[in-house]
Amino acid sequence: MKLRKVTAAASVALALAVTATACGSDNKNDSGSSGGNKIKVGIKFDQPGLGLKEPSGSFSGFDVDVATYVAKQLGYKPNQIEFVETKSADRENALARGDVKFIAATYSITDERKQKVDFAGPYLLAHQDLLVKSNSDISKATDLNGKKLCSVTGSTSAQNIHDTIAPKANLREYSGYSECIAGLQSGAVDAVTTDDSILAGFAAQDKYKNQFKLAGLKLSNENYGIGVKKGDATTVKKINDALAKMVSDGSWQKAVDKNFGPANYKNEPAPKTGVIVK
Ligand code: GLU
């Protein structure tokens, strides 16, 4: 009797597993081709002005608007987009696994990343900078020696600090920038470093008004690309066409004004497809 129960339970488990597998492959088809019902798109969830999941469950930011425009050109309406959080350290794997069709998540095009993923774009040029408390006397990279600095695992920002910008800083790597900002406010860290576009978005939040300042240093060139699975040249081409159209029909500028205007972020002009600023 006992044995039979176990067998019954096992067959239920097996049935569930088969069903789950079937659902899984359906979803994959949906995210994979424009004929499907849904497209999965990777964005950040915690970066105001770029990729933010609002408490209501809706999404806002420049990357969200770029992704929505691109998805439309690929044949998907806004309600057919499923946004998935892709943290800095997870982006290459999310694309390799096919979790998402593309990623628009402050994702800099680099030679190292190009070994693992392909990029469309660039669609924005940002620069690494520092965010400090309003009363801080940190104003340049050498001021960071021995100071507690926060950045994010898997980002070019953390890499650049180690390699060139401030190897002697005491770098803490968190999994998202919102955690670094909380650390800056509490005094756990002395500065946060990443792209100026991201830092400006945090500094402009009502809850941080007048608390932080950007150093205004252009410590690197960050050419934002749209990541796709390695080898998917068809999607790269379609996304490049979509980005060119977004610039030429004025939608790119509208998205810039809407998302960066409130943060008072002075962005660089629209990049040309395939042109990377080193
Ligand atoms: N753009 C940089 C990068 O791709 C920093 C921002 C981020 O971590 O998303 O690593």
py3Dmol code that shows the C-alpha trace and the ligand (Angstrom):
import py3Dmol

protein = """\
ATOM      1  CA  MET A   1       0.000   0.000   0.000  1.00  0.00           C
ATOM      2  CA  LYS A   2       2.695   2.333   1.028  1.00  0.00           C
ATOM      3  CA  LEU A   3       4.635   1.503  -2.121  1.00  0.00           C
ATOM      4  CA  ARG A   4       1.590   2.142  -4.347  1.00  0.00           C
ATOM      5  CA  LYS A   5       1.141   5.570  -2.806  1.00  0.00           C
ATOM      6  CA  VAL A   6       4.701   6.450  -3.600  1.00  0.00           C
ATOM      7  CA  THR A   7       4.277   5.235  -7.170  1.00  0.00           C
ATOM      8  CA  ALA A   8       1.113   7.311  -7.584  1.00  0.00           C
ATOM      9  CA  ALA A   9       2.868  10.387  -6.228  1.00  0.00           C
ATOM     10  CA  ALA A  10       5.792   9.751  -8.534  1.00  0.00           C
ATOM     11  CA  SER A  11       3.569   9.505 -11.595  1.00  0.00           C
ATOM     12  CA  VAL A  12       1.838  12.776 -10.674  1.00  0.00           C
ATOM     13  CA  ALA A  13       5.251  14.374 -10.327  1.00  0.00           C
ATOM     14  CA  LEU A  14       6.237  12.968 -13.712  1.00  0.00           C
ATOM     15  CA  ALA A  15       3.055  14.303 -15.334  1.00  0.00           C
ATOM     16  CA  LEU A  16       3.714  17.739 -13.842  1.00  0.00           C
ATOM     17  CA  ALA A  17       7.279  17.672 -15.069  1.00  0.00           C
ATOM     18  CA  VAL A  18       6.123  16.812 -18.608  1.00  0.00           C
ATOM     19  CA  THR A  19       3.570  19.637 -18.526  1.00  0.00           C
ATOM     20  CA  ALA A  20       6.158  22.085 -17.229  1.00  0.00           C
ATOM     21  CA  THR A  21       8.561  21.082 -20.011  1.00  0.00           C
ATOM     22  CA  ALA A  22       5.855  21.568 -22.620  1.00  0.00           C
ATOM     23  CA  CYS A  23       5.048  25.059 -21.270  1.00  0.00           C
ATOM     24  CA  GLY A  24       8.707  25.895 -21.173  1.00  0.00           C
ATOM     25  CA  SER A  25       9.262  25.152 -24.834  1.00  0.00           C
ATOM     26  CA  ASP A  26       6.117  27.108 -25.802  1.00  0.00           C
ATOM     27  CA  ASN A  27       7.404  30.142 -23.983  1.00  0.00           C
ATOM     28  CA  LYS A  28      10.703  29.797 -25.720  1.00  0.00           C
ATOM     29  CA  ASN A  29       9.025  29.842 -29.114  1.00  0.00           C
ATOM     30  CA  ASP A  30       7.080  32.906 -28.100  1.00  0.00           C
ATOM     31  CA  SER A  31      10.188  34.800 -27.118  1.00  0.00           C
ATOM     32  CA  GLY A  32      12.034  33.539 -30.154  1.00  0.00           C
ATOM     33  CA  SER A  33       9.990  34.468 -33.194  1.00  0.00           C
ATOM     34  CA  SER A  34       7.894  37.434 -34.199  1.00  0.00           C
ATOM     35  CA  GLY A  35       4.977  35.122 -34.938  1.00  0.00           C
ATOM     36  CA  GLY A  36       4.582  34.323 -31.231  1.00  0.00           C
ATOM     37  CA  ASN A  37       2.286  36.040 -28.774  1.00  0.00           C
ATOM     38  CA  LYS A  38       4.929  37.433 -26.480  1.00  0.00           C
ATOM     39  CA  ILE A  39       8.478  38.674 -26.596  1.00  0.00           C
ATOM     40  CA  LYS A  40      10.704  38.584 -23.559  1.00  0.00           C
ATOM     41  CA  VAL A  41      12.955  41.581 -23.139  1.00  0.00           C
ATOM     42  CA  GLY A  42      15.657  42.070 -20.524  1.00  0.00           C
ATOM     43  CA  ILE A  43      15.846  45.423 -18.731  1.00  0.00           C
ATOM     44  CA  LYS A  44      16.952  46.740 -15.332  1.00  0.00           C
ATOM     45  CA  PHE A  45      14.241  47.018 -12.690  1.00  0.00           C
ATOM     46  CA  ASP A  46      15.971  49.422 -10.271  1.00  0.00           C
ATOM     47  CA  GLN A  47      17.396  52.279 -12.358  1.00  0.00           C
ATOM     48  CA  PRO A  48      15.146  55.374 -12.405  1.00  0.00           C
ATOM     49  CA  GLY A  49      15.103  57.110 -15.809  1.00  0.00           C
ATOM     50  CA  LEU A  50      16.473  54.012 -17.588  1.00  0.00           C
ATOM     51  CA  GLY A  51      14.777  50.823 -16.480  1.00  0.00           C
ATOM     52  CA  LEU A  52      12.473  50.931 -13.493  1.00  0.00           C
ATOM     53  CA  LYS A  53       9.690  48.673 -12.279  1.00  0.00           C
ATOM     54  CA  GLU A  54       7.174  50.967 -10.612  1.00  0.00           C
ATOM     55  CA  PRO A  55       5.325  49.846  -7.467  1.00  0.00           C
ATOM     56  CA  SER A  56       2.184  49.564  -9.661  1.00  0.00           C
ATOM     57  CA  GLY A  57       3.965  46.957 -11.794  1.00  0.00           C
ATOM     58  CA  SER A  58       4.413  49.227 -14.829  1.00  0.00           C
ATOM     59  CA  PHE A  59       7.793  50.034 -16.341  1.00  0.00           C
ATOM     60  CA  SER A  60       9.481  53.332 -17.149  1.00  0.00           C
ATOM     61  CA  GLY A  61      12.758  54.692 -18.467  1.00  0.00           C
ATOM     62  CA  PHE A  62      14.763  55.345 -21.604  1.00  0.00           C
ATOM     63  CA  ASP A  63      15.708  51.668 -22.030  1.00  0.00           C
ATOM     64  CA  VAL A  64      12.055  50.693 -21.622  1.00  0.00           C
ATOM     65  CA  ASP A  65      11.045  53.174 -24.350  1.00  0.00           C
ATOM     66  CA  VAL A  66      13.839  51.988 -26.662  1.00  0.00           C
ATOM     67  CA  ALA A  67      12.884  48.351 -26.041  1.00  0.00           C
ATOM     68  CA  THR A  68       9.200  49.072 -26.646  1.00  0.00           C
ATOM     69  CA  TYR A  69       9.975  50.854 -29.929  1.00  0.00           C
ATOM     70  CA  VAL A  70      12.275  48.035 -31.080  1.00  0.00           C
ATOM     71  CA  ALA A  71       9.730  45.357 -30.117  1.00  0.00           C
ATOM     72  CA  LYS A  72       7.104  47.202 -32.158  1.00  0.00           C
ATOM     73  CA  GLN A  73       9.366  47.103 -35.215  1.00  0.00           C
ATOM     74  CA  LEU A  74       9.800  43.369 -34.617  1.00  0.00           C
ATOM     75  CA  GLY A  75       6.007  42.980 -34.688  1.00  0.00           C
ATOM     76  CA  TYR A  76       5.022  43.111 -31.007  1.00  0.00           C
ATOM     77  CA  LYS A  77       2.564  45.495 -29.370  1.00  0.00           C
ATOM     78  CA  PRO A  78       3.376  46.869 -25.902  1.00  0.00           C
ATOM     79  CA  ASN A  79       0.995  44.362 -24.278  1.00  0.00           C
ATOM     80  CA  GLN A  80       2.911  41.508 -25.919  1.00  0.00           C
ATOM     81  CA  ILE A  81       6.168  42.484 -24.199  1.00  0.00           C
ATOM     82  CA  GLU A  82       7.196  40.657 -21.060  1.00  0.00           C
ATOM     83  CA  PHE A  83       9.957  42.569 -19.264  1.00  0.00           C
ATOM     84  CA  VAL A  84      12.418  40.382 -17.395  1.00  0.00           C
ATOM     85  CA  GLU A  85      14.994  41.709 -14.934  1.00  0.00           C
ATOM     86  CA  THR A  86      18.544  41.224 -16.204  1.00  0.00           C
ATOM     87  CA  LYS A  87      21.059  42.405 -13.616  1.00  0.00           C
ATOM     88  CA  SER A  88      24.515  43.468 -14.756  1.00  0.00           C
ATOM     89  CA  ALA A  89      26.163  40.128 -13.975  1.00  0.00           C
ATOM     90  CA  ASP A  90      23.372  38.041 -15.547  1.00  0.00           C
ATOM     91  CA  ARG A  91      23.104  39.557 -19.020  1.00  0.00           C
ATOM     92  CA  GLU A  92      25.396  37.298 -21.037  1.00  0.00           C
ATOM     93  CA  ASN A  93      23.925  34.151 -19.496  1.00  0.00           C
ATOM     94  CA  ALA A  94      20.329  35.307 -19.976  1.00  0.00           C
ATOM     95  CA  LEU A  95      21.000  35.714 -23.703  1.00  0.00           C
ATOM     96  CA  ALA A  96      22.954  32.457 -24.026  1.00  0.00           C
ATOM     97  CA  ARG A  97      20.126  30.530 -22.328  1.00  0.00           C
ATOM     98  CA  GLY A  98      17.479  32.192 -24.485  1.00  0.00           C
ATOM     99  CA  ASP A  99      15.653  33.630 -21.432  1.00  0.00           C
ATOM    100  CA  VAL A 100      15.108  36.840 -23.392  1.00  0.00           C
ATOM    101  CA  LYS A 101      15.114  37.779 -27.070  1.00  0.00           C
ATOM    102  CA  PHE A 102      17.082  40.972 -26.483  1.00  0.00           C
ATOM    103  CA  ILE A 103      18.448  43.114 -23.653  1.00  0.00           C
ATOM    104  CA  ALA A 104      18.204  46.892 -23.328  1.00  0.00           C
ATOM    105  CA  ALA A 105      19.725  47.433 -19.899  1.00  0.00           C
ATOM    106  CA  THR A 106      22.455  50.126 -19.863  1.00  0.00           C
ATOM    107  CA  TYR A 107      24.497  47.403 -21.542  1.00  0.00           C
ATOM    108  CA  SER A 108      27.841  48.711 -22.798  1.00  0.00           C
ATOM    109  CA  ILE A 109      29.308  47.197 -25.937  1.00  0.00           C
ATOM    110  CA  THR A 110      32.769  45.799 -25.121  1.00  0.00           C
ATOM    111  CA  ASP A 111      35.168  43.479 -26.919  1.00  0.00           C
ATOM    112  CA  GLU A 112      35.054  41.072 -23.985  1.00  0.00           C
ATOM    113  CA  ARG A 113      31.260  40.829 -24.051  1.00  0.00           C
ATOM    114  CA  LYS A 114      31.286  40.464 -27.840  1.00  0.00           C
ATOM    115  CA  GLN A 115      32.958  37.068 -27.328  1.00  0.00           C
ATOM    116  CA  LYS A 116      29.700  35.876 -25.736  1.00  0.00           C
ATOM    117  CA  VAL A 117      26.867  37.969 -27.198  1.00  0.00           C
ATOM    118  CA  ASP A 118      26.137  40.137 -30.229  1.00  0.00           C
ATOM    119  CA  PHE A 119      25.118  43.767 -30.063  1.00  0.00           C
ATOM    120  CA  ALA A 120      22.913  46.050 -32.116  1.00  0.00           C
ATOM    121  CA  GLY A 121      23.436  49.791 -31.763  1.00  0.00           C
ATOM    122  CA  PRO A 122      24.900  51.729 -30.073  1.00  0.00           C
ATOM    123  CA  TYR A 123      21.858  53.839 -29.125  1.00  0.00           C
ATOM    124  CA  LEU A 124      23.341  56.022 -26.343  1.00  0.00           C
ATOM    125  CA  LEU A 125      26.767  57.214 -25.256  1.00  0.00           C
ATOM    126  CA  ALA A 126      27.232  57.641 -21.503  1.00  0.00           C
ATOM    127  CA  HIS A 127      30.325  58.149 -19.338  1.00  0.00           C
ATOM    128  CA  GLN A 128      31.422  56.695 -16.030  1.00  0.00           C
ATOM    129  CA  ASP A 129      31.158  59.166 -13.166  1.00  0.00           C
ATOM    130  CA  LEU A 130      31.007  59.353  -9.376  1.00  0.00           C
ATOM    131  CA  LEU A 131      28.066  60.126  -7.121  1.00  0.00           C
ATOM    132  CA  VAL A 132      28.850  61.434  -3.650  1.00  0.00           C
ATOM    133  CA  LYS A 133      27.020  63.167  -0.799  1.00  0.00           C
ATOM    134  CA  SER A 134      26.456  66.895  -1.381  1.00  0.00           C
ATOM    135  CA  ASN A 135      28.968  67.796   1.340  1.00  0.00           C
ATOM    136  CA  SER A 136      31.650  65.318   0.193  1.00  0.00           C
ATOM    137  CA  ASP A 137      35.115  66.521  -0.796  1.00  0.00           C
ATOM    138  CA  ILE A 138      35.625  63.637  -3.240  1.00  0.00           C
ATOM    139  CA  SER A 139      35.864  65.302  -6.629  1.00  0.00           C
ATOM    140  CA  LYS A 140      38.324  63.252  -8.689  1.00  0.00           C
ATOM    141  CA  ALA A 141      39.413  59.643  -9.134  1.00  0.00           C
ATOM    142  CA  THR A 142      42.561  59.963  -6.965  1.00  0.00           C
ATOM    143  CA  ASP A 143      40.385  61.111  -4.038  1.00  0.00           C
ATOM    144  CA  LEU A 144      39.028  57.553  -3.957  1.00  0.00           C
ATOM    145  CA  ASN A 145      42.236  55.952  -2.670  1.00  0.00           C
ATOM    146  CA  GLY A 146      41.352  54.109   0.547  1.00  0.00           C
ATOM    147  CA  LYS A 147      37.718  55.278   0.309  1.00  0.00           C
ATOM    148  CA  LYS A 148      34.729  52.943   0.294  1.00  0.00           C
ATOM    149  CA  LEU A 149      33.400  52.896  -3.234  1.00  0.00           C
ATOM    150  CA  CYS A 150      30.359  50.986  -4.457  1.00  0.00           C
ATOM    151  CA  SER A 151      29.638  49.534  -7.851  1.00  0.00           C
ATOM    152  CA  VAL A 152      27.958  46.477  -9.325  1.00  0.00           C
ATOM    153  CA  THR A 153      29.281  42.997 -10.063  1.00  0.00           C
ATOM    154  CA  GLY A 154      29.608  42.299 -13.773  1.00  0.00           C
ATOM    155  CA  SER A 155      29.641  45.975 -14.771  1.00  0.00           C
ATOM    156  CA  THR A 156      32.256  47.831 -16.782  1.00  0.00           C
ATOM    157  CA  SER A 157      32.171  50.402 -13.952  1.00  0.00           C
ATOM    158  CA  ALA A 158      33.626  47.948 -11.411  1.00  0.00           C
ATOM    159  CA  GLN A 159      36.073  46.582 -13.990  1.00  0.00           C
ATOM    160  CA  ASN A 160      37.367  50.055 -14.883  1.00  0.00           C
ATOM    161  CA  ILE A 161      37.936  50.907 -11.210  1.00  0.00           C
ATOM    162  CA  HIS A 162      40.051  47.763 -10.726  1.00  0.00           C
ATOM    163  CA  ASP A 163      41.937  48.151 -14.004  1.00  0.00           C
ATOM    164  CA  THR A 164      42.674  51.844 -14.305  1.00  0.00           C
ATOM    165  CA  ILE A 165      40.532  54.457 -12.601  1.00  0.00           C
ATOM    166  CA  ALA A 166      41.185  53.772  -8.911  1.00  0.00           C
ATOM    167  CA  PRO A 167      42.793  50.384  -8.182  1.00  0.00           C
ATOM    168  CA  LYS A 168      43.531  51.552  -4.622  1.00  0.00           C
ATOM    169  CA  ALA A 169      39.922  52.289  -3.751  1.00  0.00           C
ATOM    170  CA  ASN A 170      38.154  49.940  -1.377  1.00  0.00           C
ATOM    171  CA  LEU A 171      35.606  48.675  -3.888  1.00  0.00           C
ATOM    172  CA  ARG A 172      32.406  46.962  -2.744  1.00  0.00           C
ATOM    173  CA  GLU A 173      30.442  45.203  -5.436  1.00  0.00           C
ATOM    174  CA  TYR A 174      26.702  44.853  -4.929  1.00  0.00           C
ATOM    175  CA  SER A 175      24.205  43.236  -7.300  1.00  0.00           C
ATOM    176  CA  GLY A 176      22.351  46.430  -8.239  1.00  0.00           C
ATOM    177  CA  TYR A 177      22.902  50.192  -8.172  1.00  0.00           C
ATOM    178  CA  SER A 178      19.882  50.818  -5.949  1.00  0.00           C
ATOM    179  CA  GLU A 179      21.745  48.937  -3.195  1.00  0.00           C
ATOM    180  CA  CYS A 180      24.817  51.127  -3.722  1.00  0.00           C
ATOM    181  CA  ILE A 181      22.651  54.253  -3.450  1.00  0.00           C
ATOM    182  CA  ALA A 182      21.133  53.017  -0.192  1.00  0.00           C
ATOM    183  CA  GLY A 183      24.702  52.480   1.042  1.00  0.00           C
ATOM    184  CA  LEU A 184      25.677  56.015   0.056  1.00  0.00           C
ATOM    185  CA  GLN A 185      22.722  57.457   1.926  1.00  0.00           C
ATOM    186  CA  SER A 186      23.404  55.429   5.079  1.00  0.00           C
ATOM    187  CA  GLY A 187      27.118  56.222   5.027  1.00  0.00           C
ATOM    188  CA  ALA A 188      28.177  52.590   4.444  1.00  0.00           C
ATOM    189  CA  VAL A 189      30.045  53.783   1.343  1.00  0.00           C
ATOM    190  CA  ASP A 190      31.640  57.132   0.430  1.00  0.00           C
ATOM    191  CA  ALA A 191      30.860  57.121  -3.294  1.00  0.00           C
ATOM    192  CA  VAL A 192      29.028  55.199  -6.007  1.00  0.00           C
ATOM    193  CA  THR A 193      30.451  54.790  -9.471  1.00  0.00           C
ATOM    194  CA  THR A 194      28.759  53.912 -12.733  1.00  0.00           C
ATOM    195  CA  ASP A 195      27.400  55.683 -15.828  1.00  0.00           C
ATOM    196  CA  ASP A 196      26.435  59.350 -15.403  1.00  0.00           C
ATOM    197  CA  SER A 197      23.056  58.555 -17.010  1.00  0.00           C
ATOM    198  CA  ILE A 198      22.253  56.125 -14.194  1.00  0.00           C
ATOM    199  CA  LEU A 199      23.619  58.290 -11.366  1.00  0.00           C
ATOM    200  CA  ALA A 200      21.669  61.352 -12.573  1.00  0.00           C
ATOM    201  CA  GLY A 201      18.451  59.321 -12.459  1.00  0.00           C
ATOM    202  CA  PHE A 202      18.989  58.383  -8.820  1.00  0.00           C
ATOM    203  CA  ALA A 203      20.115  61.878  -7.769  1.00  0.00           C
ATOM    204  CA  ALA A 204      16.896  63.350  -9.198  1.00  0.00           C
ATOM    205  CA  GLN A 205      14.600  61.115  -7.137  1.00  0.00           C
ATOM    206  CA  ASP A 206      12.394  63.078  -4.738  1.00  0.00           C
ATOM    207  CA  LYS A 207      13.623  61.046  -1.785  1.00  0.00           C
ATOM    208  CA  TYR A 208      17.248  62.005  -2.541  1.00  0.00           C
ATOM    209  CA  LYS A 209      16.690  65.670  -3.502  1.00  0.00           C
ATOM    210  CA  ASN A 210      19.742  67.816  -2.616  1.00  0.00           C
ATOM    211  CA  GLN A 211      21.481  64.901  -0.879  1.00  0.00           C
ATOM    212  CA  PHE A 212      23.886  63.810  -3.623  1.00  0.00           C
ATOM    213  CA  LYS A 213      26.015  65.372  -6.358  1.00  0.00           C
ATOM    214  CA  LEU A 214      27.699  64.043  -9.491  1.00  0.00           C
ATOM    215  CA  ALA A 215      31.424  64.719  -9.805  1.00  0.00           C
ATOM    216  CA  GLY A 216      31.004  65.427 -13.538  1.00  0.00           C
ATOM    217  CA  LEU A 217      34.033  63.330 -14.580  1.00  0.00           C
ATOM    218  CA  LYS A 218      33.991  61.551 -17.912  1.00  0.00           C
ATOM    219  CA  LEU A 219      35.956  58.524 -16.739  1.00  0.00           C
ATOM    220  CA  SER A 220      35.027  56.259 -19.674  1.00  0.00           C
ATOM    221  CA  ASN A 221      32.923  55.943 -22.799  1.00  0.00           C
ATOM    222  CA  GLU A 222      29.955  53.619 -22.379  1.00  0.00           C
ATOM    223  CA  ASN A 223      28.346  52.796 -25.715  1.00  0.00           C
ATOM    224  CA  TYR A 224      24.943  51.277 -24.920  1.00  0.00           C
ATOM    225  CA  GLY A 225      24.030  48.422 -27.215  1.00  0.00           C
ATOM    226  CA  ILE A 226      21.120  46.027 -27.455  1.00  0.00           C
ATOM    227  CA  GLY A 227      22.351  42.561 -26.611  1.00  0.00           C
ATOM    228  CA  VAL A 228      21.145  39.534 -28.559  1.00  0.00           C
ATOM    229  CA  LYS A 229      22.144  35.882 -28.596  1.00  0.00           C
ATOM    230  CA  LYS A 230      25.533  35.221 -30.202  1.00  0.00           C
ATOM    231  CA  GLY A 231      25.087  34.435 -33.881  1.00  0.00           C
ATOM    232  CA  ASP A 232      21.584  35.930 -34.281  1.00  0.00           C
ATOM    233  CA  ALA A 233      22.549  38.257 -37.127  1.00  0.00           C
ATOM    234  CA  THR A 234      18.945  38.529 -38.370  1.00  0.00           C
ATOM    235  CA  THR A 235      17.776  40.076 -35.101  1.00  0.00           C
ATOM    236  CA  VAL A 236      20.810  42.380 -34.933  1.00  0.00           C
ATOM    237  CA  LYS A 237      19.965  43.688 -38.411  1.00  0.00           C
ATOM    238  CA  LYS A 238      16.281  44.183 -37.560  1.00  0.00           C
ATOM    239  CA  ILE A 239      17.147  45.992 -34.330  1.00  0.00           C
ATOM    240  CA  ASN A 240      19.685  48.234 -36.082  1.00  0.00           C
ATOM    241  CA  ASP A 241      16.989  49.192 -38.601  1.00  0.00           C
ATOM    242  CA  ALA A 242      14.570  49.872 -35.741  1.00  0.00           C
ATOM    243  CA  LEU A 243      17.100  52.075 -33.902  1.00  0.00           C
ATOM    244  CA  ALA A 244      17.868  54.071 -37.070  1.00  0.00           C
ATOM    245  CA  LYS A 245      14.140  54.632 -37.557  1.00  0.00           C
ATOM    246  CA  MET A 246      13.705  55.630 -33.913  1.00  0.00           C
ATOM    247  CA  VAL A 247      16.278  58.392 -34.425  1.00  0.00           C
ATOM    248  CA  SER A 248      15.032  59.553 -37.838  1.00  0.00           C
ATOM    249  CA  ASP A 249      11.339  59.802 -36.883  1.00  0.00           C
ATOM    250  CA  GLY A 250      12.088  61.811 -33.710  1.00  0.00           C
ATOM    251  CA  SER A 251      11.073  59.101 -31.224  1.00  0.00           C
ATOM    252  CA  TRP A 252      14.626  58.793 -29.868  1.00  0.00           C
ATOM    253  CA  GLN A 253      14.751  62.504 -28.976  1.00  0.00           C
ATOM    254  CA  LYS A 254      11.267  62.325 -27.448  1.00  0.00           C
ATOM    255  CA  ALA A 255      12.358  59.412 -25.249  1.00  0.00           C
ATOM    256  CA  VAL A 256      15.507  61.325 -24.237  1.00  0.00           C
ATOM    257  CA  ASP A 257      13.512  64.435 -23.272  1.00  0.00           C
ATOM    258  CA  LYS A 258      10.900  62.455 -21.367  1.00  0.00           C
ATOM    259  CA  ASN A 259      13.314  60.303 -19.383  1.00  0.00           C
ATOM    260  CA  PHE A 260      16.450  62.425 -18.944  1.00  0.00           C
ATOM    261  CA  GLY A 261      14.796  65.852 -18.790  1.00  0.00           C
ATOM    262  CA  PRO A 262      13.556  65.421 -15.195  1.00  0.00           C
ATOM    263  CA  ALA A 263      17.060  64.236 -14.115  1.00  0.00           C
ATOM    264  CA  ASN A 264      18.663  67.244 -15.810  1.00  0.00           C
ATOM    265  CA  TYR A 265      20.982  64.800 -17.595  1.00  0.00           C
ATOM    266  CA  LYS A 266      22.778  66.312 -20.574  1.00  0.00           C
ATOM    267  CA  ASN A 267      23.102  63.378 -22.937  1.00  0.00           C
ATOM    268  CA  GLU A 268      25.381  63.030 -25.941  1.00  0.00           C
ATOM    269  CA  PRO A 269      23.785  63.202 -29.421  1.00  0.00           C
ATOM    270  CA  ALA A 270      22.345  60.016 -30.944  1.00  0.00           C
ATOM    271  CA  PRO A 271      25.170  57.638 -31.931  1.00  0.00           C
ATOM    272  CA  LYS A 272      25.467  56.258 -35.460  1.00  0.00           C
ATOM    273  CA  THR A 273      24.826  52.538 -35.839  1.00  0.00           C
ATOM    274  CA  GLY A 274      28.035  50.538 -35.587  1.00  0.00           C
ATOM    275  CA  VAL A 275      30.164  53.500 -34.519  1.00  0.00           C
ATOM    276  CA  ILE A 276      31.747  52.853 -31.109  1.00  0.00           C
ATOM    277  CA  VAL A 277      33.416  55.714 -29.259  1.00  0.00           C
ATOM    278  CA  LYS A 278      36.507  54.199 -27.640  1.00  0.00           C
TER     279      LYS A 278
END
"""
ligand_1 = """\
10
LIG
N 27.064 50.452 -18.756
C 27.847 49.747 -17.815
C 27.843 48.247 -18.060
O 27.300 47.777 -18.997
C 27.426 50.038 -16.382
C 25.969 49.955 -16.120
C 25.454 48.560 -15.839
O 26.049 47.851 -15.012
O 24.430 48.207 -16.414
O 28.418 47.489 -17.323
"""
view = py3Dmol.view(width=600, height=400)
view.addModel(protein, "pdb")
view.setStyle({"model": 0}, {"cartoon": {"style": "trace"}})
view.addModel(ligand_1, "xyz")
view.setStyle({"model": 1}, {"stick": {}})
view.zoomTo()
view.show()
